[in-house]
């Protein structure tokens, strides 16, 4: 099997799923955490 595009890699696809899920989840956090906990969690996921 030859990979021509990194987007075909399962590890990349799962990492993208995790990042999207993290952003969706942090959308439910209180707005006062926007520049604290939310920012740290989102940066970690990326």
N, CA, C and O atoms as a Tripos MOL2 file, in Angstrom:
@<TRIPOS>MOLECULE
protein
  184   183    46     0     0
PROTEIN
NO_CHARGES

@<TRIPOS>ATOM
      1 N           0.8460   -1.1800    0.0000 N.3       1 UNK1
      2 CA          0.0000    0.0000    0.0000 C.3       1 UNK1
      3 C           0.8920    1.2430    0.0000 C.2       1 UNK1
      4 O           1.8140    1.3690    0.8050 O.2       1 UNK1
      5 N           0.5980    2.1310   -0.9000 N.am      2 UNK2
      6 CA          1.3750    3.3490   -1.0110 C.3       2 UNK2
      7 C           0.4940    4.5440   -0.6410 C.2       2 UNK2
      8 O          -0.6070    4.7070   -1.1670 O.2       2 UNK2
      9 N           0.9950    5.3660    0.2630 N.am      3 UNK3
     10 CA          0.2580    6.5470    0.7100 C.3       3 UNK3
     11 C           0.7280    7.7450   -0.1150 C.2       3 UNK3
     12 O           1.9160    8.0670   -0.1410 O.2       3 UNK3
     13 N          -0.2170    8.3980   -0.7870 N.am      4 UNK4
     14 CA          0.1170    9.5710   -1.5930 C.3       4 UNK4
     15 C          -0.2250   10.8710   -0.8860 C.2       4 UNK4
     16 O           0.2060   11.9490   -1.2950 O.2       4 UNK4
     17 N          -1.0100   10.7540    0.1830 N.am      5 UNK5
     18 CA         -1.4960   11.9440    0.8560 C.3       5 UNK5
     19 C          -1.5720   11.6450    2.3530 C.2       5 UNK5
     20 O          -2.0900   10.6020    2.7510 O.2       5 UNK5
     21 N          -1.0630   12.5450    3.1750 N.am      6 UNK6
     22 CA         -1.0760   12.2990    4.6220 C.3       6 UNK6
     23 C          -2.4970   12.1860    5.1590 C.2       6 UNK6
     24 O          -2.7110   11.5770    6.2070 O.2       6 UNK6
     25 N          -3.4640   12.7580    4.4630 N.am      7 UNK7
     26 CA         -4.8600   12.6820    4.9110 C.3       7 UNK7
     27 C          -5.4220   11.2740    4.8080 C.2       7 UNK7
     28 O          -6.4800   10.9860    5.3670 O.2       7 UNK7
     29 N          -4.7300   10.4000    4.1030 N.am      8 UNK8
     30 CA         -5.1530    9.0040    3.9950 C.3       8 UNK8
     31 C          -4.7300    8.1900    5.2270 C.2       8 UNK8
     32 O          -5.2240    7.0820    5.4340 O.2       8 UNK8
     33 N          -3.8310    8.7270    6.0310 N.am      9 UNK9
     34 CA         -3.3490    8.0080    7.2050 C.3       9 UNK9
     35 C          -4.4120    7.9810    8.2860 C.2       9 UNK9
     36 O          -5.0340    9.0000    8.5850 O.2       9 UNK9
     37 N          -4.6180    6.8010    8.8750 N.am     10 UNK10
     38 CA         -5.6170    6.6690    9.9410 C.3      10 UNK10
     39 C          -5.2720    7.5290   11.1460 C.2      10 UNK10
     40 O          -6.1570    8.1140   11.7700 O.2      10 UNK10
     41 N          -3.9970    7.6070   11.4740 N.am     11 UNK11
     42 CA         -3.5870    8.3950   12.6400 C.3      11 UNK11
     43 C          -3.9410    9.8670   12.4420 C.2      11 UNK11
     44 O          -4.3420   10.5310   13.3980 O.2      11 UNK11
     45 N          -3.8030   10.3840   11.2400 N.am     12 UNK12
     46 CA         -4.1550   11.7700   10.9580 C.3      12 UNK12
     47 C          -5.6670   11.9620   11.0700 C.2      12 UNK12
     48 O          -6.1270   12.9550   11.6340 O.2      12 UNK12
     49 N          -6.4390   11.0150   10.5360 N.am     13 UNK13
     50 CA         -7.8990   11.0990   10.5840 C.3      13 UNK13
     51 C          -8.4050   11.0680   12.0220 C.2      13 UNK13
     52 O          -9.3060   11.8240   12.3830 O.2      13 UNK13
     53 N          -7.8250   10.1940   12.8410 N.am     14 UNK14
     54 CA         -8.2390   10.1030   14.2460 C.3      14 UNK14
     55 C          -7.8440   11.3610   15.0200 C.2      14 UNK14
     56 O          -8.5890   11.8040   15.8950 O.2      14 UNK14
     57 N          -6.6960   11.9330   14.7130 N.am     15 UNK15
     58 CA         -6.2690   13.1670   15.3630 C.3      15 UNK15
     59 C          -7.2210   14.3150   15.0140 C.2      15 UNK15
     60 O          -7.5510   15.1340   15.8730 O.2      15 UNK15
     61 N          -7.6540   14.3710   13.7730 N.am     16 UNK16
     62 CA         -8.6100   15.4010   13.3570 C.3      16 UNK16
     63 C          -9.9500   15.2090   14.0700 C.2      16 UNK16
     64 O         -10.5700   16.1800   14.5030 O.2      16 UNK16
     65 N         -10.3920   13.9620   14.1920 N.am     17 UNK17
     66 CA        -11.6340   13.6720   14.9220 C.3      17 UNK17
     67 C         -11.5300   14.1470   16.3680 C.2      17 UNK17
     68 O         -12.4700   14.7320   16.9050 O.2      17 UNK17
     69 N         -10.3830   13.8940   16.9960 N.am     18 UNK18
     70 CA        -10.1720   14.3210   18.3770 C.3      18 UNK18
     71 C         -10.2080   15.8420   18.4970 C.2      18 UNK18
     72 O         -10.8210   16.3770   19.4210 O.2      18 UNK18
     73 N          -9.5650   16.5300   17.5820 N.am     19 UNK19
     74 CA         -9.5470   17.9920   17.6240 C.3      19 UNK19
     75 C         -10.9570   18.5590   17.4400 C.2      19 UNK19
     76 O         -11.3480   19.4830   18.1520 O.2      19 UNK19
     77 N         -11.7110   18.0200   16.5030 N.am     20 UNK20
     78 CA        -13.0810   18.4910   16.2640 C.3      20 UNK20
     79 C         -13.9490   18.2270   17.4990 C.2      20 UNK20
     80 O         -14.7100   19.0960   17.9240 O.2      20 UNK20
     81 N         -13.8330   17.0280   18.0710 N.am     21 UNK21
     82 CA        -14.5940   16.6840   19.2620 C.3      21 UNK21
     83 C         -14.2500   17.6280   20.4200 C.2      21 UNK21
     84 O         -15.1350   18.0590   21.1580 O.2      21 UNK21
     85 N         -12.9770   17.9430   20.5710 N.am     22 UNK22
     86 CA        -12.5320   18.8260   21.6450 C.3      22 UNK22
     87 C         -13.1510   20.2120   21.4950 C.2      22 UNK22
     88 O         -13.6230   20.7910   22.4740 O.2      22 UNK22
     89 N         -13.1510   20.7450   20.2780 N.am     23 UNK23
     90 CA        -13.7380   22.0620   20.0540 C.3      23 UNK23
     91 C         -15.2420   22.0370   20.3130 C.2      23 UNK23
     92 O         -15.7900   22.9940   20.8600 O.2      23 UNK23
     93 N         -15.9160   20.9500   19.9240 N.am     24 UNK24
     94 CA        -17.3470   20.8290   20.1840 C.3      24 UNK24
     95 C         -17.6130   20.7650   21.6870 C.2      24 UNK24
     96 O         -18.5280   21.4190   22.1890 O.2      24 UNK24
     97 N         -16.8220   19.9880   22.3910 N.am     25 UNK25
     98 CA        -16.9950   19.8140   23.8280 C.3      25 UNK25
     99 C         -16.7510   21.1160   24.5910 C.2      25 UNK25
    100 O         -17.5140   21.4640   25.4930 O.2      25 UNK25
    101 N         -15.6950   21.8280   24.2290 N.am     26 UNK26
    102 CA        -15.3810   23.0710   24.9400 C.3      26 UNK26
    103 C         -16.3990   24.1700   24.6250 C.2      26 UNK26
    104 O         -16.4370   25.1930   25.3090 O.2      26 UNK26
    105 N         -17.2170   23.9670   23.6020 N.am     27 UNK27
    106 CA        -18.2910   24.9210   23.3120 C.3      27 UNK27
    107 C         -19.3280   24.9740   24.4210 C.2      27 UNK27
    108 O         -20.0670   25.9530   24.5260 O.2      27 UNK27
    109 N         -19.3970   23.9440   25.2470 N.am     28 UNK28
    110 CA        -20.3470   23.8860   26.3530 C.3      28 UNK28
    111 C         -19.7910   24.4630   27.6520 C.2      28 UNK28
    112 O         -20.5220   24.5970   28.6330 O.2      28 UNK28
    113 N         -18.5220   24.7990   27.6660 N.am     29 UNK29
    114 CA        -17.9030   25.3490   28.8680 C.3      29 UNK29
    115 C         -18.4130   26.7760   29.0990 C.2      29 UNK29
    116 O         -18.8580   27.4350   28.1600 O.2      29 UNK29
    117 N         -18.3480   27.2490   30.3420 N.am     30 UNK30
    118 CA        -18.7540   28.6400   30.6150 C.3      30 UNK30
    119 C         -17.8750   29.6320   29.8430 C.2      30 UNK30
    120 O         -16.6760   29.4130   29.6680 O.2      30 UNK30
    121 N         -18.4840   30.7050   29.3950 N.am     31 UNK31
    122 CA        -17.7700   31.6900   28.5680 C.3      31 UNK31
    123 C         -16.6250   32.3610   29.3260 C.2      31 UNK31
    124 O         -15.6620   32.8080   28.7030 O.2      31 UNK31
    125 N         -16.7080   32.4390   30.6420 N.am     32 UNK32
    126 CA        -15.6190   33.0680   31.3930 C.3      32 UNK32
    127 C         -14.3370   32.2470   31.3610 C.2      32 UNK32
    128 O         -13.2780   32.7310   31.7600 O.2      32 UNK32
    129 N         -14.4280   31.0210   30.8930 N.am     33 UNK33
    130 CA        -13.2430   30.1730   30.7710 C.3      33 UNK33
    131 C         -12.5970   30.2660   29.3840 C.2      33 UNK33
    132 O         -11.6350   29.5530   29.0980 O.2      33 UNK33
    133 N         -13.1180   31.1320   28.5370 N.am     34 UNK34
    134 CA        -12.6570   31.2040   27.1500 C.3      34 UNK34
    135 C         -11.1460   31.3770   27.0260 C.2      34 UNK34
    136 O         -10.5160   30.7340   26.1860 O.2      34 UNK34
    137 N         -10.5660   32.2350   27.8510 N.am     35 UNK35
    138 CA         -9.1350   32.5100   27.7270 C.3      35 UNK35
    139 C          -8.3060   31.7410   28.7500 C.2      35 UNK35
    140 O          -7.1000   31.9590   28.8630 O.2      35 UNK35
    141 N          -8.9400   30.8510   29.4870 N.am     36 UNK36
    142 CA         -8.2340   30.0490   30.4820 C.3      36 UNK36
    143 C          -8.2240   28.5850   30.0810 C.2      36 UNK36
    144 O          -7.4320   28.1530   29.2440 O.2      36 UNK36
    145 N          -9.1140   27.8430   30.6930 N.am     37 UNK37
    146 CA         -9.1600   26.3980   30.5060 C.3      37 UNK37
    147 C          -9.4770   25.9980   29.0640 C.2      37 UNK37
    148 O          -8.8500   25.0900   28.5190 O.2      37 UNK37
    149 N         -10.4370   26.6660   28.4530 N.am     38 UNK38
    150 CA        -10.8210   26.3260   27.0730 C.3      38 UNK38
    151 C          -9.6310   26.4730   26.1380 C.2      38 UNK38
    152 O          -9.3560   25.5830   25.3330 O.2      38 UNK38
    153 N          -8.9410   27.5700   26.2400 N.am     39 UNK39
    154 CA         -7.7870   27.8180   25.3820 C.3      39 UNK39
    155 C          -6.7180   26.7440   25.5590 C.2      39 UNK39
    156 O          -6.1450   26.2670   24.5800 O.2      39 UNK39
    157 N          -6.4520   26.3700   26.7910 N.am     40 UNK40
    158 CA         -5.4290   25.3540   27.0550 C.3      40 UNK40
    159 C          -5.8250   24.0000   26.4870 C.2      40 UNK40
    160 O          -4.9950   23.3100   25.8940 O.2      40 UNK40
    161 N          -7.0810   23.6130   26.6630 N.am     41 UNK41
    162 CA         -7.5550   22.3180   26.1630 C.3      41 UNK41
    163 C          -7.5100   22.2890   24.6350 C.2      41 UNK41
    164 O          -7.0800   21.2990   24.0430 O.2      41 UNK41
    165 N          -7.9490   23.3640   24.0040 N.am     42 UNK42
    166 CA         -7.9550   23.4100   22.5330 C.3      42 UNK42
    167 C          -6.5350   23.3840   21.9720 C.2      42 UNK42
    168 O          -6.2750   22.6920   20.9880 O.2      42 UNK42
    169 N          -5.6280   24.1170   22.5740 N.am     43 UNK43
    170 CA         -4.2340   24.1050   22.1070 C.3      43 UNK43
    171 C          -3.6080   22.7260   22.2710 C.2      43 UNK43
    172 O          -2.8270   22.2830   21.4290 O.2      43 UNK43
    173 N          -3.9540   22.0620   23.3440 N.am     44 UNK44
    174 CA         -3.4350   20.7170   23.5940 C.3      44 UNK44
    175 C          -3.9290   19.7410   22.5310 C.2      44 UNK44
    176 O          -3.1650   18.9070   22.0460 O.2      44 UNK44
    177 N          -5.1960   19.8430   22.1730 N.am     45 UNK45
    178 CA         -5.7790   18.9330   21.1740 C.3      45 UNK45
    179 C          -5.1580   19.1510   19.7940 C.2      45 UNK45
    180 O          -4.9600   18.2020   19.0350 O.2      45 UNK45
    181 N          -4.8600   20.3920   19.4850 N.am     46 UNK46
    182 CA         -4.2760   20.6980   18.1790 C.3      46 UNK46
    183 C          -2.8400   20.2250   18.1560 C.2      46 UNK46
    184 O          -2.1540   20.3830   17.1460 O.2      46 UNK46
@<TRIPOS>BOND
     1     1     2 1
     2     2     3 1
     3     3     4 2
     4     3     5 am
     5     5     6 1
     6     6     7 1
     7     7     8 2
     8     7     9 am
     9     9    10 1
    10    10    11 1
    11    11    12 2
    12    11    13 am
    13    13    14 1
    14    14    15 1
    15    15    16 2
    16    15    17 am
    17    17    18 1
    18    18    19 1
    19    19    20 2
    20    19    21 am
    21    21    22 1
    22    22    23 1
    23    23    24 2
    24    23    25 am
    25    25    26 1
    26    26    27 1
    27    27    28 2
    28    27    29 am
    29    29    30 1
    30    30    31 1
    31    31    32 2
    32    31    33 am
    33    33    34 1
    34    34    35 1
    35    35    36 2
    36    35    37 am
    37    37    38 1
    38    38    39 1
    39    39    40 2
    40    39    41 am
    41    41    42 1
    42    42    43 1
    43    43    44 2
    44    43    45 am
    45    45    46 1
    46    46    47 1
    47    47    48 2
    48    47    49 am
    49    49    50 1
    50    50    51 1
    51    51    52 2
    52    51    53 am
    53    53    54 1
    54    54    55 1
    55    55    56 2
    56    55    57 am
    57    57    58 1
    58    58    59 1
    59    59    60 2
    60    59    61 am
    61    61    62 1
    62    62    63 1
    63    63    64 2
    64    63    65 am
    65    65    66 1
    66    66    67 1
    67    67    68 2
    68    67    69 am
    69    69    70 1
    70    70    71 1
    71    71    72 2
    72    71    73 am
    73    73    74 1
    74    74    75 1
    75    75    76 2
    76    75    77 am
    77    77    78 1
    78    78    79 1
    79    79    80 2
    80    79    81 am
    81    81    82 1
    82    82    83 1
    83    83    84 2
    84    83    85 am
    85    85    86 1
    86    86    87 1
    87    87    88 2
    88    87    89 am
    89    89    90 1
    90    90    91 1
    91    91    92 2
    92    91    93 am
    93    93    94 1
    94    94    95 1
    95    95    96 2
    96    95    97 am
    97    97    98 1
    98    98    99 1
    99    99   100 2
   100    99   101 am
   101   101   102 1
   102   102   103 1
   103   103   104 2
   104   103   105 am
   105   105   106 1
   106   106   107 1
   107   107   108 2
   108   107   109 am
   109   109   110 1
   110   110   111 1
   111   111   112 2
   112   111   113 am
   113   113   114 1
   114   114   115 1
   115   115   116 2
   116   115   117 am
   117   117   118 1
   118   118   119 1
   119   119   120 2
   120   119   121 am
   121   121   122 1
   122   122   123 1
   123   123   124 2
   124   123   125 am
   125   125   126 1
   126   126   127 1
   127   127   128 2
   128   127   129 am
   129   129   130 1
   130   130   131 1
   131   131   132 2
   132   131   133 am
   133   133   134 1
   134   134   135 1
   135   135   136 2
   136   135   137 am
   137   137   138 1
   138   138   139 1
   139   139   140 2
   140   139   141 am
   141   141   142 1
   142   142   143 1
   143   143   144 2
   144   143   145 am
   145   145   146 1
   146   146   147 1
   147   147   148 2
   148   147   149 am
   149   149   150 1
   150   150   151 1
   151   151   152 2
   152   151   153 am
   153   153   154 1
   154   154   155 1
   155   155   156 2
   156   155   157 am
   157   157   158 1
   158   158   159 1
   159   159   160 2
   160   159   161 am
   161   161   162 1
   162   162   163 1
   163   163   164 2
   164   163   165 am
   165   165   166 1
   166   166   167 1
   167   167   168 2
   168   167   169 am
   169   169   170 1
   170   170   171 1
   171   171   172 2
   172   171   173 am
   173   173   174 1
   174   174   175 1
   175   175   176 2
   176   175   177 am
   177   177   178 1
   178   178   179 1
   179   179   180 2
   180   179   181 am
   181   181   182 1
   182   182   183 1
   183   183   184 2
@<TRIPOS>SUBSTRUCTURE
     1 UNK1         2 RESIDUE 1 A UNK
     2 UNK2         6 RESIDUE 1 A UNK
     3 UNK3        10 RESIDUE 1 A UNK
     4 UNK4        14 RESIDUE 1 A UNK
     5 UNK5        18 RESIDUE 1 A UNK
     6 UNK6        22 RESIDUE 1 A UNK
     7 UNK7        26 RESIDUE 1 A UNK
     8 UNK8        30 RESIDUE 1 A UNK
     9 UNK9        34 RESIDUE 1 A UNK
    10 UNK10       38 RESIDUE 1 A UNK
    11 UNK11       42 RESIDUE 1 A UNK
    12 UNK12       46 RESIDUE 1 A UNK
    13 UNK13       50 RESIDUE 1 A UNK
    14 UNK14       54 RESIDUE 1 A UNK
    15 UNK15       58 RESIDUE 1 A UNK
    16 UNK16       62 RESIDUE 1 A UNK
    17 UNK17       66 RESIDUE 1 A UNK
    18 UNK18       70 RESIDUE 1 A UNK
    19 UNK19       74 RESIDUE 1 A UNK
    20 UNK20       78 RESIDUE 1 A UNK
    21 UNK21       82 RESIDUE 1 A UNK
    22 UNK22       86 RESIDUE 1 A UNK
    23 UNK23       90 RESIDUE 1 A UNK
    24 UNK24       94 RESIDUE 1 A UNK
    25 UNK25       98 RESIDUE 1 A UNK
    26 UNK26      102 RESIDUE 1 A UNK
    27 UNK27      106 RESIDUE 1 A UNK
    28 UNK28      110 RESIDUE 1 A UNK
    29 UNK29      114 RESIDUE 1 A UNK
    30 UNK30      118 RESIDUE 1 A UNK
    31 UNK31      122 RESIDUE 1 A UNK
    32 UNK32      126 RESIDUE 1 A UNK
    33 UNK33      130 RESIDUE 1 A UNK
    34 UNK34      134 RESIDUE 1 A UNK
    35 UNK35      138 RESIDUE 1 A UNK
    36 UNK36      142 RESIDUE 1 A UNK
    37 UNK37      146 RESIDUE 1 A UNK
    38 UNK38      150 RESIDUE 1 A UNK
    39 UNK39      154 RESIDUE 1 A UNK
    40 UNK40      158 RESIDUE 1 A UNK
    41 UNK41      162 RESIDUE 1 A UNK
    42 UNK42      166 RESIDUE 1 A UNK
    43 UNK43      170 RESIDUE 1 A UNK
    44 UNK44      174 RESIDUE 1 A UNK
    45 UNK45      178 RESIDUE 1 A UNK
    46 UNK46      182 RESIDUE 1 A UNK
